[in-house]
Amino acid sequence: MGTAQEIYNKAKRNGMTLECTCVSITERKWEQLMKGSTKANQSKVNKLVRENTGDEFDFCLDFYNPYTPFKTKTHIIFVHSAIEHFFRIN
């Protein structure tokens, strides 16, 4: 797996697409998407989400968020209101 900075750079360069949320998938799919995940830098994830979703997630980004985001080689996982949003890195 690439370094954290390589993952962030790839997401910034290629963009991200919301693939699904944890409420719309099975437990097995969730486990597959979370496999190998590590904690991500919240400010970098917030910036990537803002850049790739227009104003769709502004309501989430403008308020305190106690949840930790995660990253994998293929996904940025933005967590808000205890819901994981799986963004596929293009």
C-alpha positions in Angstrom: 0.0 0.0 0.0 1.2 3.5 -0.8 2.1 6.0 1.9 -0.6 8.2 3.3 0.7 11.2 1.3 0.7 9.1 -1.9 -3.0 8.2 -1.3 -4.0 11.8 -0.6 -2.1 13.0 -3.7 -3.8 10.4 -5.9 -7.2 11.4 -4.6 -6.4 15.1 -5.2 -5.0 14.4 -8.7 -7.6 11.9 -9.9 -10.6 12.9 -7.8 -13.0 10.7 -5.8 -16.5 9.4 -6.3 -19.0 8.5 -3.6 -19.4 4.7 -4.0 -21.7 3.9 -1.1 -22.4 4.4 2.6 -22.4 1.8 5.3 -26.2 1.9 5.5 -26.6 0.7 1.9 -24.2 -2.3 1.9 -24.0 -5.7 3.5 -21.7 -6.4 6.5 -19.5 -8.5 4.2 -19.1 -5.6 1.7 -18.3 -3.3 4.6 -15.6 -5.6 5.8 -14.2 -5.8 2.3 -14.1 -2.0 2.0 -12.6 -1.5 5.4 -9.9 -4.2 5.0 -6.5 -2.7 5.5 -7.9 0.7 6.5 -5.8 3.0 8.6 -6.6 6.3 10.3 -6.6 9.3 7.9 -5.8 13.0 8.5 -9.2 14.6 9.1 -8.3 18.0 7.6 -6.9 16.4 4.4 -10.0 14.2 4.1 -12.3 17.2 4.7 -10.5 19.1 2.0 -10.8 16.2 -0.5 -14.5 15.7 0.3 -15.1 19.5 -0.2 -13.2 19.6 -3.5 -14.9 16.5 -4.9 -18.6 17.0 -3.8 -19.3 20.6 -4.5 -21.6 21.7 -1.6 -23.2 18.3 -1.1 -21.3 17.7 2.2 -20.9 21.3 3.4 -23.4 20.8 6.2 -21.1 18.0 7.5 -17.9 19.9 7.1 -19.0 23.1 8.7 -19.6 21.5 12.1 -17.4 19.7 14.7 -17.0 16.0 13.7 -15.8 13.6 16.5 -15.5 10.6 14.1 -12.1 9.5 12.7 -11.8 9.2 8.9 -9.9 6.3 7.3 -8.1 5.5 4.1 -7.2 2.5 2.1 -5.3 2.1 -1.2 -8.6 2.5 -3.1 -10.9 4.5 -0.8 -11.1 7.6 1.4 -13.7 6.8 4.2 -15.3 10.0 5.5 -17.3 9.4 8.7 -20.0 11.7 9.9 -23.0 11.1 12.2 -21.7 7.5 12.6 -22.1 6.8 8.9 -19.1 5.8 6.8 -19.1 7.3 3.3 -16.9 5.3 1.0 -15.3 7.5 -1.7 -13.5 5.5 -4.4 -10.3 7.2 -5.5 -10.5 7.5 -9.3 
